[in-house]
Amino acid sequence: MNKTRIETFSDGVLAIIITIMVLEIKVPHEVNLQALIELFPIFTSYLMSFVFVGIYWVNHHHLFHTVKHVNGKILWANMGLLFALSMIPFSTGWMGENHFAALPVAIYSTNLLVCGFAAFLLQSAITAGLPKSDKIFEVIKRNMKKTIVSVLMNIISVVCAFFYPMISLLLTCVMAAIWIVPDRRIEKLMDDE
């Protein structure tokens, strides 16, 4: 099965997710600085989520460079990731509208936890079809360790959100920093081939 369709569909879904998020930022009707200041939590939550969706798109792009054949496992694992990502506009909007209150931050962190777990399942589905001697197999397996660390950090972030929402968001920002640069080993291996 050709991987082009799955990449194109995923790109479209991620573009729609970003579009939905930006449309949630309502233009103020007042012409004063206070009106913009009131949008700060909404814009900040949008910015965080934009970065996360971007990180998932970039890493998805890199990951699919390693795929030679798409099977049902990969298709459904990818759909699971897209579903989890499609919930980001909701959790983002709720968190921003409620000025980073504990429960919305916990739901946002839970959403990111589900996204991380879905990414792990997609990586697992892709490595299942690779020979263990393949260099790409080893690179993706090492990336999966980083994914597991991120999932564990997300679990801590969810629990922390109920008591210290800002620390939870700080952990979220640390995770973004860990993933913002895609794995250069994948680029190098693909260039070598």
N, C-alpha and C positions, 0 to 999 in steps of 0.2 A: 504494500500500500504506500502511496506517495505521501511524504510528510508536508508537502506544500499546502495542502488544504487545511491541515491542523494548524499550521503556522499562520495562515491567512485568517482563519476563523478566530484564533486566539488574539491576533493583533486587532481585529475588529471589536471583539468583546472588550479588550482593555481600553481601546479608544472611546467606546461608549461609556465605560465606567468613569473615565476622567471627565467626559462631557457632562454626565449626570452630576458629578460632584461640583463642577464649576457652576452649573445652572442653579445649584442650591444657594449660592451666594447672591443674595438679593441686593440690588442697587438701592442705597438709601434715598429717600425722597427729600430729606433735609440737606441744606447746603451749609454744613458746618463740620468742624473737626470731631465733635462729639459723636456724630452719626457714624463716622469712620471708626472711631475708637470702639464703639459698640459692636462693630463687625470683627474686631480683633480675634476673639476666640473662634469664630467661624472660619476666618481666613487662616488662622494658625492650624486648625484641625485639617482644613483642605490642603495646606502646604505639606503637612506630615503625610497625609494619605497620598498626595500626588507623588511624593518621593518614594513611598512604598510601592505604589503601582508601577512607577518607573523602574524601581529595582527588580520587581518581579518580571517586567517586560524584558529588561536587559538580560537577566539571568536565564529566562525562558528562551530567549533568542540564542544565547550561548549554548545552553543545554541541547537545544534541537539541532545545533550544528553537529552534534555527536551521533544523532539518530540516523541510521541507514534504512531501517524498515520500521514502519508503524504497524502495531497490532491492536487488538481490542483492549488489552490491558492499558496500553499507553493512551489510547483514545479516551477511555473512561477515567483514568487517573488525571488526564488533562482537563476533562470536563469537571471533575471534582475541584481542581484548583481554580478553574474559572468561576465555578459556583461560589466558592469561598471568597474570591476576589470581588465578585459581583455584590456581595453584602457590604463591602467597604463604604459605598456612598451612604447607606443607612446609618452605620455605626459612626461614621465621620460626622454626618449631619447632627445626629443626636448628641454626640459629645460636644460639638461646637455650640449648638443652641443652648446647651445646659452648662456652659462655661466650665467644662472639665470637672463636673461633679463625679463622685465616686462610682455610682452604678454605670453611667454612660462610659466612663473610662474603662471600667471592668469589661463591659460588653465590647468595646473597641479592642481591648487587649485580647479578649476571647476570640474575636474575629481574626486578629492577626495570628493567634495560636492555631486556629483551624487552617488558615492559609499556609502556615509553616508545615503543619502536618500533611496537608494536601501536596505541598511541594516535595516533601519526603517520599510520599507514595508515588509521585510521578518519577522522581529519581530512581526509586526502586524498580518501577516498571521498565524504565529504560535500561537499567543495568541487568535486569533479568534476561534480556535478549543478547547480552554481550558475552563473549568468551572471557573468562577470568584472566587470561593471559594478555588481553587487549589493554594497551596503555590508557585508553579512554575509560575503561572500566575502573582502573585504579584512581584516576583523577576524579571521576564522579563519586566513587566511594569516599574519597577524602572530603569532597564537598558535602556529602551526606553527614559527615561528622559535624561540620559547621552548622548544618541544618538542625541536627539534634540539639546542639548547644543553643541555637536560637529558639527551638521549641521549649526547652527547659527554661530559658530566660522569659519566654512568654508566659509560662505557667507561674513563675515568680511575679511577673508583671500583673497578671490577673489577680492574684491573691493580694498583692501590694496595693492595687487600685482601691480596694475597699477601705484601706486605712490611710494611705498616702498617695493620692492620685497623681501628684506631680512627680513623685519618685517613679511611679509606674510609667509615666510618659518619658521620663529620663531614660529608663531602661529601653523603652521603645526606640528612642533616638540612638542609643548605643548599638542596638541591633541594626538600625539603618546604616550606621557608620561601618559596621562589620561587612555588610553586603553591598555597599554602594559601588565598589569596584569589582567587576566580574572576575572570575577565575582566569588569570592570564595563561595558566597551563593549558586550558582548553584551546585558547587562541593559538598557542605555540604548537600544540599537537596537530591542530587542523591545518596550520600553515605548513608543517612538515610533511603532511600527507599530500 
